[in-house]
Amino acid sequence: AGVPAAAVQTVDQALAHPHTRHRGMLLEQGDYQGVGSPIKLSRTPATLRKLPPALAPAASQE
């Protein structure tokens, strides 16, 4: 029908797709794994400057 369309993927499927890795969308630094910037600029590429803070354990509410 001339309408651009594609199958919907789960997050796991999208992250495992070869195109995702080819585009540099996965960041790995030490134990950290995350998603990179979808915006790709040739002169000023996005970089991971510092890691996000670690999650603190949930505080118990009494």
C-alpha positions in Angstrom: 0.0 0.0 0.0 3.1 2.3 -0.1 3.1 2.9 3.6 6.5 2.5 5.3 6.1 -0.1 8.1 8.1 -2.6 10.1 7.5 -5.2 12.7 7.5 -4.0 16.3 10.4 -5.3 18.3 10.9 -5.8 22.0 13.7 -3.9 23.7 15.8 -7.0 23.8 15.3 -7.6 20.1 16.1 -4.0 19.2 19.3 -4.1 21.3 20.4 -7.4 19.8 19.9 -6.2 16.2 23.1 -5.9 14.2 22.1 -2.4 13.0 22.0 -1.2 16.6 25.6 -2.2 17.2 26.7 -0.9 13.8 25.3 2.5 14.6 27.2 2.6 17.9 24.0 2.7 20.0 25.3 0.5 22.8 27.7 1.9 25.3 29.8 -0.4 27.5 32.3 1.0 30.1 33.4 -1.2 32.9 30.3 -2.8 34.4 28.0 -0.2 32.8 25.9 -0.9 29.8 23.6 1.6 28.3 22.1 3.2 25.2 24.1 5.8 23.3 22.9 9.0 21.6 20.7 8.4 18.5 22.0 11.7 17.1 25.2 11.2 15.1 27.3 14.3 14.3 30.5 13.8 12.3 32.4 16.8 13.8 31.2 16.5 17.3 30.3 12.9 18.2 28.5 12.2 21.4 30.7 10.7 24.1 30.2 9.1 27.5 31.8 11.7 29.8 30.9 10.1 33.1 28.8 7.2 34.3 25.3 7.7 35.7 25.0 7.4 39.5 24.5 3.9 40.9 21.0 3.1 42.2 20.7 3.3 45.9 19.0 0.4 47.8 15.4 1.2 48.5 14.8 2.8 51.9 12.6 0.9 54.1 9.5 2.7 55.2 8.2 2.1 58.7 
